[in-house]
Amino acid sequence: MYEIKKQIYLDFTKNQKSALCNFLRALVKKSPELTVDNILENFLEDEKYYLEINASRFEFLADIIEDEQFLSDTKKFLTECRRYYDYKKKQEPIIQANKEYEKKKRKFLQEVKMSKEPPTKKQLYYYDKLCKKYNIEKKELSSKLEARDEIDRLLSEHQDSVHIEIPK
């Protein structure tokens, strides 16, 4: 899509070209069910209407809206935008799979890090309170991960009476 931008609308200023391309790209993104010809036709109809009532955001198109070069460039850009969004849509499952993989990787790395750090005072205090409440013999906790897993195990075993009052 970026290569085609260099080849079209050569008579426009940088700002004019940018504004028009952004608007056209948004039209393609908004209406994936329409063909390129339909999008072009709708754009031209709307723009002619807005030019007639002097409310166009692209006033510089007034003289060239019927020009063959303008229509050709616009169609090229719309076609390229359609290809870009179709490709992006096809890539969606791969992107989602990568996100899931990264999420699992972050979780694994977090657990590795937790397994090497000593348990926090809060974890030890909470574990101590749980052991007293359920009359369970405490064991020595060597890491944050072990403390978390042990607390989770105790809570899941005693699901019915989970509420513990911790004084502040």
Chimera marker file (.cmm) of the C-alpha trace (Angstrom):
<marker_set name="trace">
<marker id="1" x="0.000" y="0.000" z="0.000" r="1" g="1" b="0" radius="0.5"/>
<marker id="2" x="2.860" y="2.372" z="0.760" r="1" g="1" b="0" radius="0.5"/>
<marker id="3" x="4.500" y="1.830" z="-2.623" r="1" g="1" b="0" radius="0.5"/>
<marker id="4" x="1.307" y="2.740" z="-4.462" r="1" g="1" b="0" radius="0.5"/>
<marker id="5" x="1.088" y="6.017" z="-2.520" r="1" g="1" b="0" radius="0.5"/>
<marker id="6" x="4.320" y="7.171" z="-4.167" r="1" g="1" b="0" radius="0.5"/>
<marker id="7" x="2.866" y="6.561" z="-7.627" r="1" g="1" b="0" radius="0.5"/>
<marker id="8" x="-0.536" y="8.262" z="-7.315" r="1" g="1" b="0" radius="0.5"/>
<marker id="9" x="-1.845" y="11.814" z="-6.934" r="1" g="1" b="0" radius="0.5"/>
<marker id="10" x="1.438" y="13.331" z="-8.067" r="1" g="1" b="0" radius="0.5"/>
<marker id="11" x="-0.091" y="16.820" z="-8.491" r="1" g="1" b="0" radius="0.5"/>
<marker id="12" x="-1.395" y="16.994" z="-4.915" r="1" g="1" b="0" radius="0.5"/>
<marker id="13" x="0.407" y="18.543" z="-1.974" r="1" g="1" b="0" radius="0.5"/>
<marker id="14" x="1.622" y="16.265" z="0.790" r="1" g="1" b="0" radius="0.5"/>
<marker id="15" x="-1.291" y="17.228" z="3.071" r="1" g="1" b="0" radius="0.5"/>
<marker id="16" x="-3.906" y="16.830" z="0.350" r="1" g="1" b="0" radius="0.5"/>
<marker id="17" x="-2.587" y="13.413" z="-0.605" r="1" g="1" b="0" radius="0.5"/>
<marker id="18" x="-2.416" y="12.267" z="3.001" r="1" g="1" b="0" radius="0.5"/>
<marker id="19" x="-5.933" y="13.459" z="3.845" r="1" g="1" b="0" radius="0.5"/>
<marker id="20" x="-7.455" y="11.836" z="0.762" r="1" g="1" b="0" radius="0.5"/>
<marker id="21" x="-5.595" y="8.541" z="1.223" r="1" g="1" b="0" radius="0.5"/>
<marker id="22" x="-6.545" y="8.310" z="4.904" r="1" g="1" b="0" radius="0.5"/>
<marker id="23" x="-10.186" y="8.981" z="4.057" r="1" g="1" b="0" radius="0.5"/>
<marker id="24" x="-10.234" y="6.378" z="1.276" r="1" g="1" b="0" radius="0.5"/>
<marker id="25" x="-8.498" y="3.796" z="3.448" r="1" g="1" b="0" radius="0.5"/>
<marker id="26" x="-11.109" y="4.358" z="6.157" r="1" g="1" b="0" radius="0.5"/>
<marker id="27" x="-13.884" y="3.857" z="3.587" r="1" g="1" b="0" radius="0.5"/>
<marker id="28" x="-12.431" y="0.502" z="2.563" r="1" g="1" b="0" radius="0.5"/>
<marker id="29" x="-12.000" y="-0.588" z="6.171" r="1" g="1" b="0" radius="0.5"/>
<marker id="30" x="-15.542" y="0.484" z="7.085" r="1" g="1" b="0" radius="0.5"/>
<marker id="31" x="-17.215" y="-1.435" z="4.281" r="1" g="1" b="0" radius="0.5"/>
<marker id="32" x="-15.547" y="-4.815" z="3.693" r="1" g="1" b="0" radius="0.5"/>
<marker id="33" x="-18.682" y="-6.161" z="1.983" r="1" g="1" b="0" radius="0.5"/>
<marker id="34" x="-18.588" y="-3.611" z="-0.877" r="1" g="1" b="0" radius="0.5"/>
<marker id="35" x="-16.505" y="-3.994" z="-4.007" r="1" g="1" b="0" radius="0.5"/>
<marker id="36" x="-13.841" y="-1.466" z="-4.987" r="1" g="1" b="0" radius="0.5"/>
<marker id="37" x="-16.089" y="-0.138" z="-7.758" r="1" g="1" b="0" radius="0.5"/>
<marker id="38" x="-18.982" y="0.365" z="-5.329" r="1" g="1" b="0" radius="0.5"/>
<marker id="39" x="-16.755" y="2.179" z="-2.845" r="1" g="1" b="0" radius="0.5"/>
<marker id="40" x="-15.404" y="4.413" z="-5.625" r="1" g="1" b="0" radius="0.5"/>
<marker id="41" x="-18.902" y="5.134" z="-6.887" r="1" g="1" b="0" radius="0.5"/>
<marker id="42" x="-20.161" y="6.005" z="-3.384" r="1" g="1" b="0" radius="0.5"/>
<marker id="43" x="-17.151" y="8.217" z="-2.740" r="1" g="1" b="0" radius="0.5"/>
<marker id="44" x="-17.640" y="10.120" z="-6.004" r="1" g="1" b="0" radius="0.5"/>
<marker id="45" x="-21.374" y="10.584" z="-5.401" r="1" g="1" b="0" radius="0.5"/>
<marker id="46" x="-20.809" y="11.846" z="-1.866" r="1" g="1" b="0" radius="0.5"/>
<marker id="47" x="-17.965" y="14.131" z="-2.869" r="1" g="1" b="0" radius="0.5"/>
<marker id="48" x="-19.938" y="15.656" z="-5.769" r="1" g="1" b="0" radius="0.5"/>
<marker id="49" x="-22.844" y="16.284" z="-3.421" r="1" g="1" b="0" radius="0.5"/>
<marker id="50" x="-20.625" y="17.957" z="-0.824" r="1" g="1" b="0" radius="0.5"/>
<marker id="51" x="-18.912" y="20.047" z="-3.497" r="1" g="1" b="0" radius="0.5"/>
<marker id="52" x="-22.330" y="21.268" z="-4.714" r="1" g="1" b="0" radius="0.5"/>
<marker id="53" x="-23.318" y="22.467" z="-1.249" r="1" g="1" b="0" radius="0.5"/>
<marker id="54" x="-19.825" y="23.887" z="-0.564" r="1" g="1" b="0" radius="0.5"/>
<marker id="55" x="-19.222" y="21.579" z="2.393" r="1" g="1" b="0" radius="0.5"/>
<marker id="56" x="-16.499" y="19.321" z="1.040" r="1" g="1" b="0" radius="0.5"/>
<marker id="57" x="-13.448" y="18.463" z="3.059" r="1" g="1" b="0" radius="0.5"/>
<marker id="58" x="-11.613" y="17.988" z="-0.253" r="1" g="1" b="0" radius="0.5"/>
<marker id="59" x="-12.286" y="21.252" z="-2.057" r="1" g="1" b="0" radius="0.5"/>
<marker id="60" x="-9.180" y="20.721" z="-4.183" r="1" g="1" b="0" radius="0.5"/>
<marker id="61" x="-11.061" y="17.920" z="-5.982" r="1" g="1" b="0" radius="0.5"/>
<marker id="62" x="-13.626" y="20.277" z="-7.501" r="1" g="1" b="0" radius="0.5"/>
<marker id="63" x="-11.759" y="20.661" z="-10.800" r="1" g="1" b="0" radius="0.5"/>
<marker id="64" x="-10.416" y="17.132" z="-11.145" r="1" g="1" b="0" radius="0.5"/>
<marker id="65" x="-13.145" y="14.856" z="-9.787" r="1" g="1" b="0" radius="0.5"/>
<marker id="66" x="-14.128" y="13.795" z="-13.321" r="1" g="1" b="0" radius="0.5"/>
<marker id="67" x="-10.504" y="13.547" z="-14.523" r="1" g="1" b="0" radius="0.5"/>
<marker id="68" x="-9.482" y="10.137" z="-15.845" r="1" g="1" b="0" radius="0.5"/>
<marker id="69" x="-6.098" y="10.221" z="-14.076" r="1" g="1" b="0" radius="0.5"/>
<marker id="70" x="-7.747" y="10.995" z="-10.723" r="1" g="1" b="0" radius="0.5"/>
<marker id="71" x="-10.261" y="8.157" z="-11.164" r="1" g="1" b="0" radius="0.5"/>
<marker id="72" x="-7.501" y="5.751" z="-12.168" r="1" g="1" b="0" radius="0.5"/>
<marker id="73" x="-5.310" y="6.696" z="-9.184" r="1" g="1" b="0" radius="0.5"/>
<marker id="74" x="-8.241" y="6.444" z="-6.796" r="1" g="1" b="0" radius="0.5"/>
<marker id="75" x="-9.211" y="3.023" z="-8.097" r="1" g="1" b="0" radius="0.5"/>
<marker id="76" x="-5.592" y="1.814" z="-7.799" r="1" g="1" b="0" radius="0.5"/>
<marker id="77" x="-5.424" y="3.013" z="-4.205" r="1" g="1" b="0" radius="0.5"/>
<marker id="78" x="-8.786" y="1.489" z="-3.261" r="1" g="1" b="0" radius="0.5"/>
<marker id="79" x="-7.756" y="-1.834" z="-4.819" r="1" g="1" b="0" radius="0.5"/>
<marker id="80" x="-4.487" y="-1.803" z="-2.900" r="1" g="1" b="0" radius="0.5"/>
<marker id="81" x="-6.338" y="-0.985" z="0.354" r="1" g="1" b="0" radius="0.5"/>
<marker id="82" x="-8.752" y="-3.858" z="-0.272" r="1" g="1" b="0" radius="0.5"/>
<marker id="83" x="-5.797" y="-6.246" z="-0.782" r="1" g="1" b="0" radius="0.5"/>
<marker id="84" x="-4.178" y="-4.972" z="2.410" r="1" g="1" b="0" radius="0.5"/>
<marker id="85" x="-7.291" y="-5.495" z="4.552" r="1" g="1" b="0" radius="0.5"/>
<marker id="86" x="-8.057" y="-8.882" z="2.981" r="1" g="1" b="0" radius="0.5"/>
<marker id="87" x="-4.500" y="-9.994" z="3.747" r="1" g="1" b="0" radius="0.5"/>
<marker id="88" x="-4.784" y="-8.681" z="7.283" r="1" g="1" b="0" radius="0.5"/>
<marker id="89" x="-8.027" y="-10.598" z="7.758" r="1" g="1" b="0" radius="0.5"/>
<marker id="90" x="-6.387" y="-13.827" z="6.545" r="1" g="1" b="0" radius="0.5"/>
<marker id="91" x="-3.515" y="-13.271" z="8.967" r="1" g="1" b="0" radius="0.5"/>
<marker id="92" x="-5.843" y="-12.878" z="11.979" r="1" g="1" b="0" radius="0.5"/>
<marker id="93" x="-5.687" y="-16.565" z="13.105" r="1" g="1" b="0" radius="0.5"/>
<marker id="94" x="-1.888" y="-16.510" z="12.984" r="1" g="1" b="0" radius="0.5"/>
<marker id="95" x="-1.771" y="-13.259" z="14.950" r="1" g="1" b="0" radius="0.5"/>
<marker id="96" x="-4.142" y="-14.681" z="17.576" r="1" g="1" b="0" radius="0.5"/>
<marker id="97" x="-2.058" y="-17.859" z="17.857" r="1" g="1" b="0" radius="0.5"/>
<marker id="98" x="1.079" y="-15.750" z="18.363" r="1" g="1" b="0" radius="0.5"/>
<marker id="99" x="-0.665" y="-13.720" z="21.065" r="1" g="1" b="0" radius="0.5"/>
<marker id="100" x="-1.686" y="-16.912" z="22.872" r="1" g="1" b="0" radius="0.5"/>
<marker id="101" x="1.843" y="-18.275" z="22.605" r="1" g="1" b="0" radius="0.5"/>
<marker id="102" x="3.328" y="-15.047" z="23.991" r="1" g="1" b="0" radius="0.5"/>
<marker id="103" x="0.807" y="-15.087" z="26.831" r="1" g="1" b="0" radius="0.5"/>
<marker id="104" x="1.770" y="-18.651" z="27.775" r="1" g="1" b="0" radius="0.5"/>
<marker id="105" x="5.448" y="-17.778" z="27.495" r="1" g="1" b="0" radius="0.5"/>
<marker id="106" x="5.045" y="-14.765" z="29.823" r="1" g="1" b="0" radius="0.5"/>
<marker id="107" x="3.167" y="-16.913" z="32.345" r="1" g="1" b="0" radius="0.5"/>
<marker id="108" x="5.863" y="-19.594" z="32.234" r="1" g="1" b="0" radius="0.5"/>
<marker id="109" x="8.661" y="-17.033" z="32.668" r="1" g="1" b="0" radius="0.5"/>
<marker id="110" x="6.780" y="-15.433" z="35.558" r="1" g="1" b="0" radius="0.5"/>
<marker id="111" x="6.510" y="-18.825" z="37.264" r="1" g="1" b="0" radius="0.5"/>
<marker id="112" x="10.208" y="-19.491" z="36.726" r="1" g="1" b="0" radius="0.5"/>
<marker id="113" x="10.995" y="-16.139" z="38.303" r="1" g="1" b="0" radius="0.5"/>
<marker id="114" x="8.606" y="-16.840" z="41.203" r="1" g="1" b="0" radius="0.5"/>
<marker id="115" x="10.223" y="-20.230" z="41.821" r="1" g="1" b="0" radius="0.5"/>
<marker id="116" x="13.562" y="-18.518" z="42.473" r="1" g="1" b="0" radius="0.5"/>
<marker id="117" x="12.299" y="-15.802" z="44.847" r="1" g="1" b="0" radius="0.5"/>
<marker id="118" x="11.540" y="-16.365" z="48.534" r="1" g="1" b="0" radius="0.5"/>
<marker id="119" x="7.877" y="-16.119" z="49.602" r="1" g="1" b="0" radius="0.5"/>
<marker id="120" x="6.601" y="-12.705" z="50.672" r="1" g="1" b="0" radius="0.5"/>
<marker id="121" x="5.599" y="-11.850" z="54.219" r="1" g="1" b="0" radius="0.5"/>
<marker id="122" x="1.977" y="-11.582" z="53.118" r="1" g="1" b="0" radius="0.5"/>
<marker id="123" x="2.064" y="-15.054" z="51.606" r="1" g="1" b="0" radius="0.5"/>
<marker id="124" x="3.636" y="-16.523" z="54.727" r="1" g="1" b="0" radius="0.5"/>
<marker id="125" x="1.144" y="-14.735" z="56.974" r="1" g="1" b="0" radius="0.5"/>
<marker id="126" x="-1.823" y="-15.841" z="54.854" r="1" g="1" b="0" radius="0.5"/>
<marker id="127" x="-0.540" y="-19.437" z="54.720" r="1" g="1" b="0" radius="0.5"/>
<marker id="128" x="-0.041" y="-19.401" z="58.500" r="1" g="1" b="0" radius="0.5"/>
<marker id="129" x="-3.627" y="-18.197" z="59.038" r="1" g="1" b="0" radius="0.5"/>
<marker id="130" x="-5.002" y="-20.849" z="56.692" r="1" g="1" b="0" radius="0.5"/>
<marker id="131" x="-3.070" y="-23.606" z="58.470" r="1" g="1" b="0" radius="0.5"/>
<marker id="132" x="-4.370" y="-22.449" z="61.861" r="1" g="1" b="0" radius="0.5"/>
<marker id="133" x="-7.940" y="-22.183" z="60.601" r="1" g="1" b="0" radius="0.5"/>
<marker id="134" x="-7.996" y="-25.666" z="59.059" r="1" g="1" b="0" radius="0.5"/>
<marker id="135" x="-5.743" y="-27.282" z="61.688" r="1" g="1" b="0" radius="0.5"/>
<marker id="136" x="-3.137" y="-28.281" z="59.141" r="1" g="1" b="0" radius="0.5"/>
<marker id="137" x="0.511" y="-28.748" z="59.914" r="1" g="1" b="0" radius="0.5"/>
<marker id="138" x="2.621" y="-26.065" z="58.273" r="1" g="1" b="0" radius="0.5"/>
<marker id="139" x="5.455" y="-26.941" z="56.001" r="1" g="1" b="0" radius="0.5"/>
<marker id="140" x="8.448" y="-24.873" z="54.995" r="1" g="1" b="0" radius="0.5"/>
<marker id="141" x="7.760" y="-22.816" z="51.877" r="1" g="1" b="0" radius="0.5"/>
<marker id="142" x="10.842" y="-22.115" z="49.777" r="1" g="1" b="0" radius="0.5"/>
<marker id="143" x="9.503" y="-19.894" z="46.983" r="1" g="1" b="0" radius="0.5"/>
<marker id="144" x="6.701" y="-17.564" z="45.953" r="1" g="1" b="0" radius="0.5"/>
<marker id="145" x="5.500" y="-20.163" z="43.488" r="1" g="1" b="0" radius="0.5"/>
<marker id="146" x="5.355" y="-22.908" z="46.103" r="1" g="1" b="0" radius="0.5"/>
<marker id="147" x="3.541" y="-20.566" z="48.513" r="1" g="1" b="0" radius="0.5"/>
<marker id="148" x="0.999" y="-19.591" z="45.851" r="1" g="1" b="0" radius="0.5"/>
<marker id="149" x="0.362" y="-23.204" z="44.890" r="1" g="1" b="0" radius="0.5"/>
<marker id="150" x="0.059" y="-24.325" z="48.502" r="1" g="1" b="0" radius="0.5"/>
<marker id="151" x="-2.394" y="-21.520" z="49.330" r="1" g="1" b="0" radius="0.5"/>
<marker id="152" x="-4.429" y="-22.359" z="46.222" r="1" g="1" b="0" radius="0.5"/>
<marker id="153" x="-4.480" y="-26.022" z="47.201" r="1" g="1" b="0" radius="0.5"/>
<marker id="154" x="-5.712" y="-25.238" z="50.719" r="1" g="1" b="0" radius="0.5"/>
<marker id="155" x="-8.392" y="-22.891" z="49.434" r="1" g="1" b="0" radius="0.5"/>
<marker id="156" x="-9.636" y="-25.366" z="46.854" r="1" g="1" b="0" radius="0.5"/>
<marker id="157" x="-9.765" y="-28.192" z="49.429" r="1" g="1" b="0" radius="0.5"/>
<marker id="158" x="-11.808" y="-26.062" z="51.825" r="1" g="1" b="0" radius="0.5"/>
<marker id="159" x="-13.983" y="-24.314" z="49.265" r="1" g="1" b="0" radius="0.5"/>
<marker id="160" x="-17.006" y="-23.941" z="51.581" r="1" g="1" b="0" radius="0.5"/>
<marker id="161" x="-15.260" y="-21.862" z="54.243" r="1" g="1" b="0" radius="0.5"/>
<marker id="162" x="-12.935" y="-19.580" z="52.307" r="1" g="1" b="0" radius="0.5"/>
<marker id="163" x="-13.613" y="-16.334" z="54.162" r="1" g="1" b="0" radius="0.5"/>
<marker id="164" x="-10.759" y="-15.385" z="56.515" r="1" g="1" b="0" radius="0.5"/>
<marker id="165" x="-10.608" y="-12.268" z="58.642" r="1" g="1" b="0" radius="0.5"/>
<marker id="166" x="-7.200" y="-10.641" z="58.428" r="1" g="1" b="0" radius="0.5"/>
<marker id="167" x="-6.706" y="-7.785" z="60.892" r="1" g="1" b="0" radius="0.5"/>
<marker id="168" x="-5.078" y="-4.632" z="59.572" r="1" g="1" b="0" radius="0.5"/>
<link id1="1" id2="2" r="1" g="1" b="0" radius="0.2"/>
<link id1="2" id2="3" r="1" g="1" b="0" radius="0.2"/>
<link id1="3" id2="4" r="1" g="1" b="0" radius="0.2"/>
<link id1="4" id2="5" r="1" g="1" b="0" radius="0.2"/>
<link id1="5" id2="6" r="1" g="1" b="0" radius="0.2"/>
<link id1="6" id2="7" r="1" g="1" b="0" radius="0.2"/>
<link id1="7" id2="8" r="1" g="1" b="0" radius="0.2"/>
<link id1="8" id2="9" r="1" g="1" b="0" radius="0.2"/>
<link id1="9" id2="10" r="1" g="1" b="0" radius="0.2"/>
<link id1="10" id2="11" r="1" g="1" b="0" radius="0.2"/>
<link id1="11" id2="12" r="1" g="1" b="0" radius="0.2"/>
<link id1="12" id2="13" r="1" g="1" b="0" radius="0.2"/>
<link id1="13" id2="14" r="1" g="1" b="0" radius="0.2"/>
<link id1="14" id2="15" r="1" g="1" b="0" radius="0.2"/>
<link id1="15" id2="16" r="1" g="1" b="0" radius="0.2"/>
<link id1="16" id2="17" r="1" g="1" b="0" radius="0.2"/>
<link id1="17" id2="18" r="1" g="1" b="0" radius="0.2"/>
<link id1="18" id2="19" r="1" g="1" b="0" radius="0.2"/>
<link id1="19" id2="20" r="1" g="1" b="0" radius="0.2"/>
<link id1="20" id2="21" r="1" g="1" b="0" radius="0.2"/>
<link id1="21" id2="22" r="1" g="1" b="0" radius="0.2"/>
<link id1="22" id2="23" r="1" g="1" b="0" radius="0.2"/>
<link id1="23" id2="24" r="1" g="1" b="0" radius="0.2"/>
<link id1="24" id2="25" r="1" g="1" b="0" radius="0.2"/>
<link id1="25" id2="26" r="1" g="1" b="0" radius="0.2"/>
<link id1="26" id2="27" r="1" g="1" b="0" radius="0.2"/>
<link id1="27" id2="28" r="1" g="1" b="0" radius="0.2"/>
<link id1="28" id2="29" r="1" g="1" b="0" radius="0.2"/>
<link id1="29" id2="30" r="1" g="1" b="0" radius="0.2"/>
<link id1="30" id2="31" r="1" g="1" b="0" radius="0.2"/>
<link id1="31" id2="32" r="1" g="1" b="0" radius="0.2"/>
<link id1="32" id2="33" r="1" g="1" b="0" radius="0.2"/>
<link id1="33" id2="34" r="1" g="1" b="0" radius="0.2"/>
<link id1="34" id2="35" r="1" g="1" b="0" radius="0.2"/>
<link id1="35" id2="36" r="1" g="1" b="0" radius="0.2"/>
<link id1="36" id2="37" r="1" g="1" b="0" radius="0.2"/>
<link id1="37" id2="38" r="1" g="1" b="0" radius="0.2"/>
<link id1="38" id2="39" r="1" g="1" b="0" radius="0.2"/>
<link id1="39" id2="40" r="1" g="1" b="0" radius="0.2"/>
<link id1="40" id2="41" r="1" g="1" b="0" radius="0.2"/>
<link id1="41" id2="42" r="1" g="1" b="0" radius="0.2"/>
<link id1="42" id2="43" r="1" g="1" b="0" radius="0.2"/>
<link id1="43" id2="44" r="1" g="1" b="0" radius="0.2"/>
<link id1="44" id2="45" r="1" g="1" b="0" radius="0.2"/>
<link id1="45" id2="46" r="1" g="1" b="0" radius="0.2"/>
<link id1="46" id2="47" r="1" g="1" b="0" radius="0.2"/>
<link id1="47" id2="48" r="1" g="1" b="0" radius="0.2"/>
<link id1="48" id2="49" r="1" g="1" b="0" radius="0.2"/>
<link id1="49" id2="50" r="1" g="1" b="0" radius="0.2"/>
<link id1="50" id2="51" r="1" g="1" b="0" radius="0.2"/>
<link id1="51" id2="52" r="1" g="1" b="0" radius="0.2"/>
<link id1="52" id2="53" r="1" g="1" b="0" radius="0.2"/>
<link id1="53" id2="54" r="1" g="1" b="0" radius="0.2"/>
<link id1="54" id2="55" r="1" g="1" b="0" radius="0.2"/>
<link id1="55" id2="56" r="1" g="1" b="0" radius="0.2"/>
<link id1="56" id2="57" r="1" g="1" b="0" radius="0.2"/>
<link id1="57" id2="58" r="1" g="1" b="0" radius="0.2"/>
<link id1="58" id2="59" r="1" g="1" b="0" radius="0.2"/>
<link id1="59" id2="60" r="1" g="1" b="0" radius="0.2"/>
<link id1="60" id2="61" r="1" g="1" b="0" radius="0.2"/>
<link id1="61" id2="62" r="1" g="1" b="0" radius="0.2"/>
<link id1="62" id2="63" r="1" g="1" b="0" radius="0.2"/>
<link id1="63" id2="64" r="1" g="1" b="0" radius="0.2"/>
<link id1="64" id2="65" r="1" g="1" b="0" radius="0.2"/>
<link id1="65" id2="66" r="1" g="1" b="0" radius="0.2"/>
<link id1="66" id2="67" r="1" g="1" b="0" radius="0.2"/>
<link id1="67" id2="68" r="1" g="1" b="0" radius="0.2"/>
<link id1="68" id2="69" r="1" g="1" b="0" radius="0.2"/>
<link id1="69" id2="70" r="1" g="1" b="0" radius="0.2"/>
<link id1="70" id2="71" r="1" g="1" b="0" radius="0.2"/>
<link id1="71" id2="72" r="1" g="1" b="0" radius="0.2"/>
<link id1="72" id2="73" r="1" g="1" b="0" radius="0.2"/>
<link id1="73" id2="74" r="1" g="1" b="0" radius="0.2"/>
<link id1="74" id2="75" r="1" g="1" b="0" radius="0.2"/>
<link id1="75" id2="76" r="1" g="1" b="0" radius="0.2"/>
<link id1="76" id2="77" r="1" g="1" b="0" radius="0.2"/>
<link id1="77" id2="78" r="1" g="1" b="0" radius="0.2"/>
<link id1="78" id2="79" r="1" g="1" b="0" radius="0.2"/>
<link id1="79" id2="80" r="1" g="1" b="0" radius="0.2"/>
<link id1="80" id2="81" r="1" g="1" b="0" radius="0.2"/>
<link id1="81" id2="82" r="1" g="1" b="0" radius="0.2"/>
<link id1="82" id2="83" r="1" g="1" b="0" radius="0.2"/>
<link id1="83" id2="84" r="1" g="1" b="0" radius="0.2"/>
<link id1="84" id2="85" r="1" g="1" b="0" radius="0.2"/>
<link id1="85" id2="86" r="1" g="1" b="0" radius="0.2"/>
<link id1="86" id2="87" r="1" g="1" b="0" radius="0.2"/>
<link id1="87" id2="88" r="1" g="1" b="0" radius="0.2"/>
<link id1="88" id2="89" r="1" g="1" b="0" radius="0.2"/>
<link id1="89" id2="90" r="1" g="1" b="0" radius="0.2"/>
<link id1="90" id2="91" r="1" g="1" b="0" radius="0.2"/>
<link id1="91" id2="92" r="1" g="1" b="0" radius="0.2"/>
<link id1="92" id2="93" r="1" g="1" b="0" radius="0.2"/>
<link id1="93" id2="94" r="1" g="1" b="0" radius="0.2"/>
<link id1="94" id2="95" r="1" g="1" b="0" radius="0.2"/>
<link id1="95" id2="96" r="1" g="1" b="0" radius="0.2"/>
<link id1="96" id2="97" r="1" g="1" b="0" radius="0.2"/>
<link id1="97" id2="98" r="1" g="1" b="0" radius="0.2"/>
<link id1="98" id2="99" r="1" g="1" b="0" radius="0.2"/>
<link id1="99" id2="100" r="1" g="1" b="0" radius="0.2"/>
<link id1="100" id2="101" r="1" g="1" b="0" radius="0.2"/>
<link id1="101" id2="102" r="1" g="1" b="0" radius="0.2"/>
<link id1="102" id2="103" r="1" g="1" b="0" radius="0.2"/>
<link id1="103" id2="104" r="1" g="1" b="0" radius="0.2"/>
<link id1="104" id2="105" r="1" g="1" b="0" radius="0.2"/>
<link id1="105" id2="106" r="1" g="1" b="0" radius="0.2"/>
<link id1="106" id2="107" r="1" g="1" b="0" radius="0.2"/>
<link id1="107" id2="108" r="1" g="1" b="0" radius="0.2"/>
<link id1="108" id2="109" r="1" g="1" b="0" radius="0.2"/>
<link id1="109" id2="110" r="1" g="1" b="0" radius="0.2"/>
<link id1="110" id2="111" r="1" g="1" b="0" radius="0.2"/>
<link id1="111" id2="112" r="1" g="1" b="0" radius="0.2"/>
<link id1="112" id2="113" r="1" g="1" b="0" radius="0.2"/>
<link id1="113" id2="114" r="1" g="1" b="0" radius="0.2"/>
<link id1="114" id2="115" r="1" g="1" b="0" radius="0.2"/>
<link id1="115" id2="116" r="1" g="1" b="0" radius="0.2"/>
<link id1="116" id2="117" r="1" g="1" b="0" radius="0.2"/>
<link id1="117" id2="118" r="1" g="1" b="0" radius="0.2"/>
<link id1="118" id2="119" r="1" g="1" b="0" radius="0.2"/>
<link id1="119" id2="120" r="1" g="1" b="0" radius="0.2"/>
<link id1="120" id2="121" r="1" g="1" b="0" radius="0.2"/>
<link id1="121" id2="122" r="1" g="1" b="0" radius="0.2"/>
<link id1="122" id2="123" r="1" g="1" b="0" radius="0.2"/>
<link id1="123" id2="124" r="1" g="1" b="0" radius="0.2"/>
<link id1="124" id2="125" r="1" g="1" b="0" radius="0.2"/>
<link id1="125" id2="126" r="1" g="1" b="0" radius="0.2"/>
<link id1="126" id2="127" r="1" g="1" b="0" radius="0.2"/>
<link id1="127" id2="128" r="1" g="1" b="0" radius="0.2"/>
<link id1="128" id2="129" r="1" g="1" b="0" radius="0.2"/>
<link id1="129" id2="130" r="1" g="1" b="0" radius="0.2"/>
<link id1="130" id2="131" r="1" g="1" b="0" radius="0.2"/>
<link id1="131" id2="132" r="1" g="1" b="0" radius="0.2"/>
<link id1="132" id2="133" r="1" g="1" b="0" radius="0.2"/>
<link id1="133" id2="134" r="1" g="1" b="0" radius="0.2"/>
<link id1="134" id2="135" r="1" g="1" b="0" radius="0.2"/>
<link id1="135" id2="136" r="1" g="1" b="0" radius="0.2"/>
<link id1="136" id2="137" r="1" g="1" b="0" radius="0.2"/>
<link id1="137" id2="138" r="1" g="1" b="0" radius="0.2"/>
<link id1="138" id2="139" r="1" g="1" b="0" radius="0.2"/>
<link id1="139" id2="140" r="1" g="1" b="0" radius="0.2"/>
<link id1="140" id2="141" r="1" g="1" b="0" radius="0.2"/>
<link id1="141" id2="142" r="1" g="1" b="0" radius="0.2"/>
<link id1="142" id2="143" r="1" g="1" b="0" radius="0.2"/>
<link id1="143" id2="144" r="1" g="1" b="0" radius="0.2"/>
<link id1="144" id2="145" r="1" g="1" b="0" radius="0.2"/>
<link id1="145" id2="146" r="1" g="1" b="0" radius="0.2"/>
<link id1="146" id2="147" r="1" g="1" b="0" radius="0.2"/>
<link id1="147" id2="148" r="1" g="1" b="0" radius="0.2"/>
<link id1="148" id2="149" r="1" g="1" b="0" radius="0.2"/>
<link id1="149" id2="150" r="1" g="1" b="0" radius="0.2"/>
<link id1="150" id2="151" r="1" g="1" b="0" radius="0.2"/>
<link id1="151" id2="152" r="1" g="1" b="0" radius="0.2"/>
<link id1="152" id2="153" r="1" g="1" b="0" radius="0.2"/>
<link id1="153" id2="154" r="1" g="1" b="0" radius="0.2"/>
<link id1="154" id2="155" r="1" g="1" b="0" radius="0.2"/>
<link id1="155" id2="156" r="1" g="1" b="0" radius="0.2"/>
<link id1="156" id2="157" r="1" g="1" b="0" radius="0.2"/>
<link id1="157" id2="158" r="1" g="1" b="0" radius="0.2"/>
<link id1="158" id2="159" r="1" g="1" b="0" radius="0.2"/>
<link id1="159" id2="160" r="1" g="1" b="0" radius="0.2"/>
<link id1="160" id2="161" r="1" g="1" b="0" radius="0.2"/>
<link id1="161" id2="162" r="1" g="1" b="0" radius="0.2"/>
<link id1="162" id2="163" r="1" g="1" b="0" radius="0.2"/>
<link id1="163" id2="164" r="1" g="1" b="0" radius="0.2"/>
<link id1="164" id2="165" r="1" g="1" b="0" radius="0.2"/>
<link id1="165" id2="166" r="1" g="1" b="0" radius="0.2"/>
<link id1="166" id2="167" r="1" g="1" b="0" radius="0.2"/>
<link id1="167" id2="168" r="1" g="1" b="0" radius="0.2"/>
</marker_set>
